[in-house]
Amino acid sequence: MQRLLLFTFLLLNFTSFGFGQSIRVVDKESRQPIEGVLIYSQELGISRLTDAKGQADLSTFEGINAIQVQMMGYESLKLSWAQIQSMNGVIELEISPLVLDFAVISASRWEQNSQEVSSKIVRLNPEQLSIRNPANSADWLGSSGEVFIQKSQLGGGSPMIRGFSANRLLYAIDGVRMNTAIFRSGNLQNVISLDPFSLGKTEILFGPGSVMYGSDAIGGVMNFETLQPRTEGFSGNLISRLSSAYGEKTFHTDLSYGGKKWKFVTSATHFGYGDPKMGNSGGPDSYLRLKYAGQVDGEDVEINNPDPLVQVGSGYQQLNLMQKAEWKPNARSTWDYGFHYSKTTDIPRYDRLLEERNGKLRFARWDYGPQIWMMNNLKWTYQAENKWFDQVKVIIAQQYFEESRIDRRFESVLEFDRREKVNAYSLNADFFKSLKNENYFTYGLEGVTNRVESTGSERNIESGESQKASARYPDSNWASLAAYGNFFGVLSSQWKIQTALRYNWVSLDADFGNNTEFFPLPFSKASQQNQSLTGNLGLVYTPEPSLSISPVFSTGFRAPNVDDIGKIFDSEPGAVVVPNPDLKPEYAYNFELNLNKHFQNKLKIDLTGFVTYLDNALVRRPFELNGEDEIIYEGELSQVLAIQNAAFTEVYGIQAGFEWALSRNWVLTSRYNWQKGTEELDDATQSPSRHAAPAFGLTRLTYTHKDLRIELTSQYSAERSFENMPEEEKSKTFIYAQDENGNPYSPAWTIFSLNASYQAFSFLQVNAGVENMGNLRYRPYSSGIVAPGRNFTLSLKASF
């Protein structure tokens, strides 16, 4: 908080500003300045964004022959320095309903044109965040129609990408790896720690990304870039948002100041959610919340819910803070500092609160304790043309994570609190070297270390006495060292190549001393060292400017982490997961073919086919502890399970979509995702993969006219029948509907939403909408909580 106050003080008192060689970007028709235009050089790997006045300092671009000017919703330009000089300081952009190319950084950690990347990458337009009003960053990803979102509770959101989820997907924030040694394999809620209001750029890289991002990047990489300070003077935004189905009250503010050498941006958001109300149209009655646990005169009782549509025990609150500063001491060097902080209140685990045992609720309480994430990162960017590099980026980051699980069995006086703290440190050094004929080479080094501390306590709620209890994890150290390189080459006017290679060394040391008095483990310590070599090769073939065909072969890996080898936890009713230190990395082998075609800037079609093989897959299987296949855990006889290298997994599917500019004002967009996954079982039979979601997608019709934008969206998901249900999901009858044979299954669903945004005044934007207009009662596949019913939203955005 002291840092935040210091930066705010500097922001309010620093007054000098100026420009070197500046340019102004405007709308060709209205002549209004355009904020957020990306101006970059792939030749040298440098970039700038225009400020609220449409201005940007281009002094570092002097002499460059290929300068890209890009903005979502406008036609891109490729200009030389001489052409820019001849424009008298003004660049005009023409409105284009379709976006044919854009800059991405996910593929190489440096900005490059999307049309020169062989892998499938999706960028979410930050301009659409206001109109879509996502409740959190998980919903923001889901609004793309490319990512399936699972939720066990309201305070959650676990993305599923190409049949993978949780610790097989990687999150990166401002170039820093977010994944830690305790990211688990089930469902993961850490993405909600990111404030969607603070995001400037969101990219989704599909398929293995281990070459650039290391362990865990098997199914994909979600890369987030947060707000950057404006170029000149003061500016800011104030946003308030209400929603009916959640009882939501959200408030956000961001302030930015730019001077000649110093720039600052401050962001703060408070989210408040009540208990959501499900729909009342269609859907099974088994989804209703008929009763919930409460206390009367100190005794646990089951309380009849007066409104079964209300999912009692779901609401929570969250606070996000961000402070960034940029110092540019000279034309070659830039220093960027970022501070991020997120904290939630207790988040009730809704699906656990539905479980029953012997006709009664199983839990009186099951909460995720406050989820805390804090990051400090310092980035140094330096430009100097020499034989080793043209530009270098060095990022040093420190992150702190804290989470806990608090549970008490119904009619028990013992409440358990298991708490984890992770201190993560990382160093990335990335180098960019331009070669002849638009070829370039990037390379880098990465070092990451995690320190995990885990404790457990048991409290008698009647006497108030507390004592030590078993911990979820061993106290551990996890470390990773890596070197990687990436080459982009222009083979001819029609062929381009991008290939990369990474060597990674991972170590893990775990001390189980915090659990030896509770479980007779056959070991007290465990140590691992693993090495991995991954690579990718992609080609881009453009037989004509409007068509590209891109085959890609890529590999990925995930080294066992602390959650894999050391977890002790009741994963499902009547089962407990125990440690297994004898694990090896799992490897992914992926092939995909991407096809992109556009017709006279009116229709754009894309199609991707992919297949991924996961060898030596880390999966949960029956296990024995000291020769016993059942043990007593928290007073309950439970089957023993452990993570093991016990499966071979295959996932294949297609991703397809189109954008059709019906006219200057109307655009029709559609996305469709189909995937099928299979996993080996112990008896050599096959089971559908848990994280291969049913076919899903969306269709969206958009109308834009001057200051008005309207979106009509249909979102849909196919059925997951009992026959196609993963084996580990079949026991979770409390979250699924029942078919005509009484077996659990996940019904298909389709919802319609209408959202509108209107720029009422130059300083005020009004956003309103109604989601799930038909008030459908539905529960997305594998989710614990039922989706909200008809939801009216209203937000106001004041800018200055």
C-alpha positions in Angstrom: 0.0 0.0 0.0 2.9 2.3 0.7 4.1 1.8 -2.9 0.7 2.7 -4.2 0.6 5.9 -2.2 4.1 6.8 -3.3 3.3 6.3 -7.0 0.0 8.2 -6.7 1.8 11.1 -5.1 4.3 11.2 -7.9 1.5 10.9 -10.4 -0.2 14.0 -9.0 2.9 16.1 -8.7 5.1 15.3 -11.7 4.2 17.9 -14.4 6.7 18.0 -17.2 6.0 16.3 -20.5 7.1 16.5 -24.1 7.7 14.6 -27.3 10.5 13.8 -29.7 9.3 12.9 -33.2 5.5 12.5 -32.7 2.7 11.4 -34.9 -1.1 11.7 -34.7 -3.4 8.9 -35.8 -7.0 9.8 -36.7 -10.1 8.3 -38.2 -10.1 9.2 -41.9 -13.8 9.9 -42.0 -14.5 11.6 -38.6 -11.0 13.1 -38.2 -11.2 12.1 -34.5 -8.0 10.8 -32.8 -7.8 7.1 -32.2 -6.4 5.8 -28.9 -4.6 2.5 -28.5 -3.3 2.2 -32.1 -0.3 -0.1 -32.2 2.7 1.1 -34.1 5.5 -1.4 -34.3 8.5 -2.6 -36.2 9.0 -6.3 -36.7 12.4 -5.5 -38.0 13.7 -4.2 -34.6 11.0 -5.5 -32.3 9.9 -2.1 -31.0 6.4 -0.7 -30.5 4.3 2.2 -29.4 0.7 2.9 -28.5 -1.2 6.1 -29.3 -2.6 8.0 -26.3 -6.1 9.5 -25.7 -5.1 12.3 -28.2 -4.1 9.7 -30.9 -0.4 10.7 -30.4 2.7 8.6 -30.2 6.4 9.3 -30.1 8.1 7.6 -33.0 11.7 8.9 -32.6 13.0 5.4 -32.2 11.6 4.4 -35.6 13.8 6.7 -37.6 15.1 5.1 -40.8 13.0 1.9 -40.6 11.5 0.8 -43.9 8.6 -1.4 -42.6 6.4 0.2 -39.8 3.1 -1.5 -39.0 0.1 0.6 -38.0 -2.7 -1.5 -36.6 -6.0 -1.0 -34.7 -8.9 -3.4 -34.3 -11.7 -2.2 -36.5 -9.5 -0.4 -39.0 -7.5 -1.4 -42.0 -3.8 -2.0 -41.2 -1.0 0.0 -42.8 2.6 -0.8 -43.6 4.6 2.4 -44.0 8.2 3.4 -44.3 9.8 6.2 -42.2 10.0 8.3 -45.3 6.2 7.9 -46.0 5.4 8.9 -42.4 7.5 12.0 -42.7 5.6 13.0 -45.8 2.2 12.8 -44.0 2.8 16.0 -42.1 2.4 14.3 -38.7 -1.0 12.7 -39.3 -1.8 9.1 -40.2 -5.3 8.4 -41.4 -7.0 5.0 -40.8 -10.0 3.7 -42.7 -12.7 1.8 -40.9 -12.8 -1.9 -41.7 -15.5 -4.3 -40.3 -13.1 -7.2 -40.5 -9.7 -7.6 -38.9 -7.3 -9.4 -41.3 -4.1 -9.0 -39.4 -2.9 -7.9 -36.0 0.2 -8.0 -33.8 0.8 -10.9 -31.4 3.5 -11.7 -29.0 2.6 -15.1 -27.8 4.4 -17.1 -30.4 7.9 -15.6 -29.9 7.6 -13.2 -26.9 8.1 -10.4 -29.4 5.5 -8.6 -31.5 5.0 -10.0 -34.9 2.3 -9.9 -37.5 -0.4 -12.6 -37.0 -0.3 -13.5 -40.7 3.3 -14.6 -40.3 2.5 -16.9 -37.4 1.8 -20.6 -38.2 0.1 -21.4 -35.0 -3.5 -20.5 -34.2 -3.7 -17.3 -32.0 -6.8 -15.4 -31.0 -6.7 -11.8 -29.8 -9.6 -10.4 -27.8 -10.4 -6.8 -28.7 -10.2 -4.7 -25.4 -12.6 -2.3 -27.0 -15.4 -4.9 -26.6 -14.8 -5.5 -22.9 -17.2 -2.7 -21.9 -20.1 -3.9 -24.0 -19.7 -7.6 -23.0 -19.5 -6.8 -19.2 -17.6 -10.0 -18.2 -17.9 -10.8 -14.4 -14.3 -11.8 -14.3 -11.3 -12.6 -16.6 -12.5 -16.2 -17.1 -15.8 -14.9 -18.5 -13.8 -12.5 -20.7 -11.9 -15.5 -22.2 -15.2 -17.3 -22.6 -16.7 -14.4 -24.6 -14.4 -15.2 -27.4 -16.3 -18.4 -28.2 -12.9 -20.2 -28.4 -12.5 -21.2 -24.7 -14.9 -23.4 -22.6 -15.2 -22.2 -19.0 -15.9 -24.6 -16.1 -17.1 -23.2 -12.7 -17.2 -25.1 -9.5 -18.5 -22.0 -7.7 -19.3 -18.4 -8.4 -15.8 -17.2 -7.5 -14.2 -19.4 -10.2 -13.6 -20.0 -13.8 -11.4 -22.8 -15.2 -10.6 -22.5 -18.9 -10.6 -25.7 -21.1 -8.6 -25.4 -24.3 -8.3 -28.2 -26.8 -9.1 -30.9 -24.3 -6.7 -29.6 -21.6 -7.3 -27.5 -18.4 -5.8 -26.4 -15.1 -2.0 -27.0 -14.8 -1.8 -28.1 -18.5 -2.5 -24.5 -19.5 -0.2 -21.6 -18.8 -1.0 -18.0 -17.8 1.5 -15.2 -18.5 1.0 -11.6 -17.3 3.2 -8.8 -18.7 5.7 -11.5 -19.8 5.8 -13.2 -16.4 4.8 -16.8 -15.8 1.9 -17.0 -13.3 1.8 -20.8 -12.9 3.3 -22.1 -9.7 4.3 -25.4 -8.2 0.9 -25.9 -6.6 -1.2 -25.4 -9.7 -3.5 -28.5 -9.6 -4.8 -30.9 -12.2 -8.5 -30.6 -11.5 -10.1 -27.2 -12.0 -8.2 -24.0 -11.4 -9.5 -20.6 -10.4 -6.4 -18.4 -10.4 -7.3 -16.5 -13.6 -10.0 -14.6 -11.6 -7.1 -12.9 -9.8 -6.7 -10.8 -12.9 -8.8 -7.7 -13.1 -10.5 -7.5 -16.6 -10.7 -3.7 -16.3 -6.8 -3.5 -16.1 -6.2 -5.6 -19.3 -4.9 -4.0 -22.4 -4.3 -7.0 -24.6 -5.4 -10.6 -24.3 -4.1 -13.4 -26.5 -4.8 -17.1 -26.6 -2.2 -19.3 -28.2 -3.6 -22.7 -29.0 -1.5 -25.9 -28.7 1.8 -26.5 -26.9 3.7 -23.3 -26.0 6.4 -24.9 -24.0 9.2 -23.6 -26.2 8.6 -20.0 -25.1 6.9 -20.6 -21.7 8.2 -23.9 -20.3 6.5 -26.5 -18.3 2.7 -26.6 -18.2 2.1 -25.0 -21.6 0.6 -28.2 -23.2 -2.9 -27.2 -24.3 -2.3 -23.5 -24.8 -1.1 -20.2 -23.4 -3.2 -17.3 -22.2 -1.1 -14.2 -22.5 -2.3 -11.0 -20.7 -0.8 -7.5 -21.1 -2.1 -4.9 -18.7 -2.8 -1.2 -19.2 0.1 1.0 -20.3 0.5 4.6 -19.2 -0.7 7.2 -21.7 1.8 9.3 -23.6 0.8 12.8 -22.6 -0.9 14.5 -19.7 -3.6 13.2 -17.4 -6.4 10.9 -18.4 -8.6 8.3 -16.6 -11.8 6.3 -16.4 -14.4 5.7 -13.8 -16.7 2.7 -14.2 -19.6 1.4 -12.2 -21.5 -1.8 -13.0 -24.6 -3.5 -11.7 -26.1 -6.9 -12.6 -29.4 -8.4 -11.4 -28.7 -12.1 -11.4 -25.6 -11.8 -9.2 -26.7 -8.8 -7.2 -23.4 -7.3 -8.4 -22.0 -4.0 -7.5 -18.6 -3.3 -9.1 -16.6 -0.1 -9.1 -13.4 0.7 -11.0 -11.1 3.6 -11.6 -7.8 4.0 -13.5 -5.7 7.2 -13.8 -2.8 7.8 -16.1 -0.2 10.4 -16.4 2.5 10.8 -19.1 5.4 13.1 -19.2 8.7 13.4 -21.2 10.5 10.7 -19.2 8.1 9.5 -16.6 4.7 7.9 -17.1 2.3 6.3 -14.5 -1.0 4.4 -14.5 -3.0 3.5 -11.4 -5.9 1.1 -11.4 -8.3 -0.1 -8.6 -11.4 -2.3 -8.8 -13.8 -3.6 -6.1 -16.1 -6.5 -7.1 -19.1 -7.4 -5.0 -21.3 -10.5 -5.8 -24.3 -11.9 -4.0 -25.9 -15.3 -4.4 -26.7 -15.9 -8.1 -30.2 -16.8 -9.2 -30.6 -19.6 -11.8 -33.1 -19.6 -14.7 -36.7 -20.8 -14.3 -37.3 -22.1 -17.9 -36.5 -25.7 -18.8 -33.7 -27.5 -17.1 -34.0 -30.3 -14.6 -35.4 -29.8 -11.1 -32.3 -31.5 -9.7 -30.4 -28.3 -10.2 -32.6 -26.5 -7.7 -31.1 -25.5 -4.3 -33.7 -27.0 -2.1 -31.8 -26.9 1.2 -28.6 -25.6 2.7 -26.7 -26.0 6.0 -27.2 -23.5 8.8 -27.1 -23.4 12.6 -29.8 -23.1 15.2 -28.8 -22.8 18.9 -25.3 -24.0 18.0 -26.5 -27.1 16.2 -26.2 -27.9 12.5 -29.5 -28.0 10.7 -30.7 -28.3 7.2 -32.7 -25.2 6.2 -35.3 -25.3 3.4 -34.5 -22.7 0.8 -37.5 -20.3 0.5 -36.5 -19.7 -3.2 -34.8 -22.8 -4.7 -33.6 -20.7 -7.7 -31.2 -18.8 -5.5 -27.9 -20.6 -5.0 -27.4 -19.8 -1.4 -23.8 -19.7 -0.2 -22.1 -18.3 -3.3 -21.4 -14.6 -2.9 -18.0 -13.1 -2.4 -16.0 -9.9 -2.8 -12.7 -9.1 -4.5 -10.2 -6.1 -4.5 -7.7 -5.5 -7.3 -5.0 -2.9 -7.3 -2.4 -2.1 -9.9 0.4 0.5 -10.1 2.7 0.9 -13.1 5.5 3.3 -13.8 7.7 3.9 -16.8 11.0 5.8 -16.9 12.8 6.5 -20.1 16.2 8.0 -19.3 17.2 8.2 -22.9 16.2 7.1 -26.4 17.6 3.6 -26.1 16.6 2.5 -22.6 13.3 2.1 -20.9 12.5 0.9 -17.3 9.0 -0.4 -16.5 7.8 -1.3 -13.0 4.5 -3.0 -12.2 2.8 -3.8 -9.0 -0.3 -6.0 -8.9 -2.4 -7.1 -6.0 -5.6 -9.1 -5.7 -7.5 -10.4 -2.7 -10.9 -12.1 -2.3 -13.0 -12.8 0.7 -13.8 -16.4 1.5 -15.3 -18.1 -1.6 -17.8 -20.9 -0.9 -17.2 -24.1 -2.9 -20.7 -24.5 -4.1 -20.5 -28.0 -5.5 -19.1 -29.4 -2.2 -22.0 -27.8 -0.4 -24.4 -29.9 -2.5 -22.8 -33.2 -1.6 -24.9 -35.6 0.6 -24.0 -38.6 2.7 -26.6 -41.0 4.1 -29.4 -38.6 3.1 -27.8 -35.6 4.8 -25.6 -32.8 3.6 -22.0 -33.8 3.8 -20.5 -30.4 4.7 -21.7 -27.6 6.9 -18.9 -25.4 5.5 -16.5 -25.6 2.6 -14.8 -22.4 1.6 -11.7 -21.4 -0.3 -10.1 -18.9 2.1 -9.0 -15.5 0.8 -7.1 -16.0 -2.4 -4.2 -13.5 -2.5 -2.0 -12.8 -5.5 0.7 -10.1 -5.5 3.3 -9.4 -8.2 6.2 -6.9 -8.4 8.0 -6.9 -11.8 10.7 -4.8 -13.2 11.4 -4.7 -17.0 14.4 -3.2 -18.7 14.2 -2.7 -22.5 17.4 -1.6 -24.4 17.9 -1.0 -28.1 21.4 -1.1 -29.6 22.3 -2.6 -33.0 25.2 -4.9 -32.7 26.2 -8.4 -33.8 24.4 -10.0 -30.8 21.1 -8.2 -30.6 19.1 -5.2 -31.7 17.0 -5.2 -28.6 17.0 -6.9 -25.2 14.2 -7.3 -22.6 15.0 -8.3 -19.1 12.2 -9.0 -16.6 12.7 -9.7 -12.9 9.6 -10.6 -11.0 8.5 -11.6 -7.5 5.1 -13.1 -6.9 3.3 -14.1 -3.7 0.3 -16.5 -3.6 -1.8 -17.5 -0.7 -4.8 -19.8 -0.6 -6.6 -22.0 1.8 -9.4 -24.5 2.2 -11.7 -24.4 5.2 -14.1 -27.3 5.7 -16.3 -28.8 8.4 -18.4 -31.9 8.1 -22.1 -31.6 8.9 -22.8 -32.2 12.6 -19.1 -32.2 13.4 -17.4 -29.7 15.8 -14.0 -29.9 14.0 -13.2 -27.4 11.4 -10.1 -27.9 9.3 -8.1 -25.0 7.7 -5.3 -25.9 5.3 -3.2 -23.0 4.1 -0.6 -22.7 1.4 1.9 -19.8 0.7 4.1 -19.7 -2.4 6.9 -17.2 -3.0 7.8 -17.3 -6.7 10.8 -15.5 -8.3 11.6 -15.4 -12.0 14.1 -13.9 -14.4 13.7 -13.7 -18.1 16.2 -12.3 -20.6 15.0 -12.1 -24.2 17.1 -10.9 -27.2 16.0 -9.9 -30.6 18.3 -9.9 -33.6 17.2 -8.7 -37.1 18.8 -10.6 -40.0 18.8 -9.9 -43.7 15.7 -10.0 -45.9 13.2 -9.6 -43.0 14.5 -12.7 -41.2 15.1 -12.5 -37.5 16.3 -14.6 -34.6 15.1 -14.4 -31.0 16.6 -16.2 -28.0 16.5 -16.1 -24.3 17.2 -17.5 -20.8 14.7 -18.1 -18.0 15.1 -19.0 -14.3 12.1 -19.7 -12.0 12.0 -20.8 -8.4 9.1 -21.4 -6.1 9.1 -21.9 -2.3 6.0 -23.7 -1.0 4.9 -23.6 2.7 1.9 -25.6 3.7 0.2 -25.9 7.1 -2.9 -27.4 8.6 -4.9 -26.7 11.7 -8.0 -28.2 13.4 -10.3 -26.0 15.4 -13.1 -27.1 17.8 -15.9 -24.6 17.0 -17.5 -25.1 20.4 -14.4 -24.8 22.7 -12.4 -22.6 20.3 -9.3 -24.8 20.9 -7.0 -25.3 17.9 -4.3 -27.8 17.2 -2.1 -28.8 14.3 -3.6 -30.9 11.5 -2.3 -32.5 8.4 -1.1 -30.2 5.6 -2.2 -30.4 2.0 1.4 -30.2 0.7 5.0 -30.9 1.8 7.2 -27.9 2.4 9.0 -27.7 -1.0 11.3 -26.0 -3.4 10.7 -26.1 -7.1 13.1 -24.6 -9.7 13.4 -24.4 -13.5 16.2 -23.2 -15.7 15.9 -22.9 -19.5 17.5 -21.7 -22.7 15.5 -21.2 -25.9 15.7 -19.8 -29.4 13.3 -19.0 -32.2 14.0 -18.3 -35.9 11.7 -16.6 -38.4 12.7 -16.8 -42.1 11.3 -15.7 -45.4 12.0 -18.6 -47.8 10.2 -17.0 -50.8 7.4 -14.6 -51.6 5.0 -17.5 -50.7 6.7 -19.4 -48.0 7.7 -18.4 -44.5 9.1 -20.6 -41.7 9.2 -20.3 -37.9 11.0 -22.8 -35.8 12.1 -22.9 -32.1 13.9 -25.1 -29.6 14.1 -25.1 -25.8 16.1 -27.0 -23.2 14.6 -27.1 -19.7 16.0 -28.4 -16.4 13.5 -28.8 -13.5 14.2 -29.8 -9.9 11.9 -30.4 -6.9 12.8 -31.0 -3.3 10.0 -31.9 -0.9 10.0 -32.4 2.9 7.0 -34.4 4.3 7.9 -33.7 7.9 4.8 -31.6 8.4 2.7 -34.8 7.9 4.6 -37.6 9.4 2.7 -37.5 12.6 -0.6 -37.9 10.7 0.2 -40.4 8.0 2.7 -43.2 8.1 4.4 -42.3 4.9 7.1 -44.7 3.7 9.4 -41.7 3.0 10.1 -38.3 4.7 11.7 -36.5 1.8 11.6 -36.6 -2.0 13.9 -35.1 -4.6 13.6 -35.0 -8.4 15.6 -33.6 -11.3 14.2 -33.8 -14.9 15.4 -32.5 -18.2 13.3 -31.8 -21.3 13.9 -30.8 -24.9 11.0 -29.3 -26.8 10.6 -27.7 -30.2 8.2 -26.6 -32.9 8.3 -26.2 -36.7 5.7 -24.2 -38.5 5.3 -23.1 -42.1 3.1 -20.4 -43.6 2.2 -20.8 -47.3 0.4 -18.0 -49.1 -0.3 -18.9 -52.7 -2.2 -15.7 -53.0 -2.5 -12.7 -50.6 -6.0 -13.7 -49.5 -5.1 -17.3 -48.6 -2.7 -18.9 -46.1 -2.1 -22.5 -45.2 -0.1 -23.2 -42.1 1.0 -26.7 -41.0 2.5 -26.8 -37.5 4.3 -29.5 -35.5 5.0 -28.7 -31.8 5.9 -30.5 -28.6 5.2 -29.6 -25.0 6.0 -31.0 -21.5 4.9 -30.7 -18.0 7.2 -31.6 -15.2 5.7 -33.0 -12.0 5.1 -30.3 -9.5 4.4 -30.2 -5.8 0.7 -30.8 -6.3 1.4 -33.9 -8.3 3.9 -35.6 -6.0 2.9 -34.4 -2.5 -0.8 -33.6 -2.3 -3.0 -35.1 0.5 -6.6 -34.2 -0.1 -10.1 -35.7 -0.3 -10.7 -35.3 -4.1 -14.2 -36.8 -4.2 -16.6 -38.5 -1.8 -15.0 -41.5 -0.2 -11.5 -41.0 -1.8 -8.3 -39.4 -0.7 -5.2 -38.5 -2.8 -1.8 -39.3 -1.2 1.8 -38.5 -2.2 3.7 -40.3 -4.9 7.3 -39.0 -5.4 8.0 -41.5 -8.3 6.7 -39.4 -11.1 8.2 -38.4 -14.5 7.3 -35.6 -16.9 4.5 -36.0 -19.4 5.1 -35.0 -23.0 2.7 -33.7 -25.7 3.1 -34.1 -29.4 0.8 -31.9 -31.5 0.1 -31.5 -35.2 -2.3 -28.9 -36.6 -3.2 -27.4 -39.9 -4.5 -23.9 -40.1 -6.4 -22.5 -43.1 -7.3 -18.8 -43.5 -9.1 -17.2 -46.4 -10.7 -13.8 -47.0 -12.8 -12.5 -49.8 -12.3 -8.9 -50.8 -12.3 -7.8 -47.1 -16.0 -8.9 -46.8 -15.8 -12.5 -45.6 -13.0 -14.1 -43.6 -13.0 -17.9 -42.9 -10.6 -19.9 -40.7 -10.4 -23.6 -40.1 -8.0 -25.5 -37.9 -7.7 -29.3 -37.5 -5.5 -30.6 -34.7 -4.4 -33.8 -32.9 -2.5 -34.0 -29.7 -0.9 -37.0 -28.0 0.0 -36.9 -24.4 2.5 -39.6 -23.4 3.2 -40.7 -19.8 0.2 -38.7 -18.8 -0.1 -37.8 -15.1 -3.5 -39.0 -14.0 -5.3 -39.9 -10.8 -5.4 -43.7 -10.2 -6.0 -46.2 -7.4 -2.9 -46.6 -5.2 -1.7 -48.3 -2.0 -0.2 -46.6 1.0 1.9 -49.0 3.1 0.0 -51.9 1.4 -3.4 -50.4 2.2 -5.9 -49.3 -0.5 -8.1 -47.6 2.1 -7.2 -45.3 5.0 -9.1 -43.1 7.5 -9.1 -39.4 6.5 -10.8 -36.8 8.6 -12.7 -39.6 10.3 -14.0 -41.2 7.1 -12.8 -44.5 5.5 -11.5 -43.4 2.0 -10.1 -45.1 -1.0 -6.5 -44.3 -1.6 -5.6 -42.6 -4.9 -2.4 -41.0 -6.2 -1.2 -39.1 -9.3 0.7 -41.6 -11.6 2.3 -41.8 -15.0 -0.4 -44.3 -16.0 -2.1 -43.2 -19.2 -1.8 -42.3 -22.9 -4.2 -39.5 -23.9 -5.3 -38.5 -27.4 -7.2 -35.4 -28.2 -8.3 -34.3 -31.7 -10.7 -31.8 -33.1 -11.5 -28.9 -35.3 -11.9 -25.1 -34.7 -13.8 -23.2 -37.3 -15.3 -19.7 -37.7 -16.1 -16.9 -40.0 -16.6 -13.1 -40.0 -18.9 -11.7 -42.6 -19.3 -8.0 -43.2 -22.9 -7.9 -44.4 -22.6 -4.1 -44.8 -20.6 -1.3 -43.4 -22.7 -1.4 -40.2 -23.5 -5.1 -39.9 -21.1 -8.0 -39.1 -21.9 -11.6 -38.5 -19.4 -13.7 -36.6 -19.5 -17.4 -35.7 -17.2 -19.7 -33.8 -17.4 -23.5 -33.5 -15.2 -25.9 -31.5 -15.4 -29.7 -31.5 -13.0 -32.0 -29.7 -12.8 -35.6 -28.7 -10.4 -37.0 -26.1 -9.7 -40.5 -24.9 -7.6 -41.7 -22.0 -6.3 -45.1 -21.0 -7.7 -46.7 -17.9 -6.1 -49.3 -15.6 -7.8 -52.2 -17.3 -6.5 -51.0 -20.8 -10.0 -49.7 -21.8 -10.7 -46.2 -23.0 -12.5 -43.4 -21.2 -13.4 -40.0 -22.6 -11.1 -37.3 -21.4 -12.5 -35.2 -18.6 -11.4 -31.8 -20.0 -12.4 -32.4 -23.6 -15.6 -30.3 -23.5 -18.7 -31.0 -25.6 -18.9 -29.1 -28.8 -19.4 -25.4 -28.1 -19.4 -22.0 -29.7 -21.2 -18.8 -30.4 -22.8 -16.8 -33.2 -22.8 -13.0 -32.9 -24.5 -10.3 -35.0 -23.1 -6.8 -34.5 -24.5 -3.5 -35.5 -22.3 -0.4 -35.4 -23.4 3.2 -36.3 -21.5 6.2 -35.0 -21.6 6.1 -31.2 -23.9 3.0 -31.0 -22.9 -0.6 -30.9 -25.3 -3.5 -30.4 -24.5 -7.2 -30.1 -26.9 -10.1 -30.3 -25.1 -13.3 -29.2 -26.2 -16.9 -29.2 -24.0 -19.2 -27.1 -24.4 -22.9 -27.2 -23.0 -26.3 -26.0 -23.8 -29.8 -27.1 -24.9 -32.7 -24.8 -22.5 -35.0 -23.0 -24.4 -38.3 -22.7 -23.8 -40.9 -20.0 -22.1 -43.1 -22.6 -19.6 -40.4 -23.4 -19.2 -39.3 -19.8 -15.6 -39.6 -18.4 -15.4 -42.3 -15.8 -14.3 -39.9 -13.0 -17.3 -37.7 -13.7 -19.9 -40.5 -13.3 -19.7 -40.5 -9.5 -20.5 -36.7 -9.3 -24.3 -37.3 -9.6 -25.0 -34.2 -7.5 -24.0 -31.8 -10.3 -25.5 -33.6 -13.3 -28.9 -34.2 -14.7 -30.4 -37.7 -14.9 -31.3 -39.3 -18.2 -34.3 -41.7 -18.7 -32.2 -44.5 -17.2 -31.3 -42.5 -14.1 -27.7 -42.0 -15.2 -25.9 -38.7 -15.0 -25.4 -36.6 -18.1 -24.9 -33.0 -19.2 -27.8 -31.6 -21.3 -27.3 -29.4 -24.3 -28.1 -25.7 -24.0 -28.4 -22.5 -26.0 -28.8 -19.0 -24.7 -29.3 -15.6 -26.3 -27.9 -12.3 -25.0 -28.3 -8.7 -26.1 -25.8 -6.0 -25.3 -25.5 -2.4 -26.3 -23.0 0.4 -25.9 -23.7 4.0 -26.5 -21.3 7.0 -26.3 -23.9 9.4 -24.9 -21.3 12.3 -24.5 -17.7 12.6 -25.2 -17.0 11.8 -21.6 -19.8 9.3 -20.9 -20.4 5.8 -22.2 -23.5 3.8 -21.3 -23.5 0.0 -21.5 -26.5 -2.2 -20.9 -27.6 -5.7 -21.7 -29.7 -8.7 -20.9 -27.9 -12.1 -20.8 -29.8 -15.4 -21.0 -32.9 -13.6 -22.3 -34.9 -16.8 -22.2 -34.1 -17.3 -18.5 -32.9 -20.9 -19.3 -31.9 -23.1 -16.4 -28.6 -24.7 -17.4 -25.3 -25.9 -16.0 -22.3 -26.0 -18.3 -20.5 -29.3 -18.5 -18.5 -30.3 -15.4 -19.5 -27.2 -13.6 -20.6 -27.3 -10.0 -22.7 -24.1 -10.0 -25.7 -23.5 -12.2 -25.4 -20.6 -14.7 -27.3 -17.4 -13.9 -30.8 -17.0 -15.3 -31.9 -13.8 -17.0 -29.4 -11.2 -16.1 -29.8 -7.4 -16.6 -26.6 -5.5 -16.6 -25.9 -1.7 -16.6 -22.6 0.0 -16.5 -21.5 3.6 -16.8 -18.0 4.7 -18.0 -16.9 8.2 -17.5 -13.6 9.2 -19.2 -11.5 12.3 -19.0 
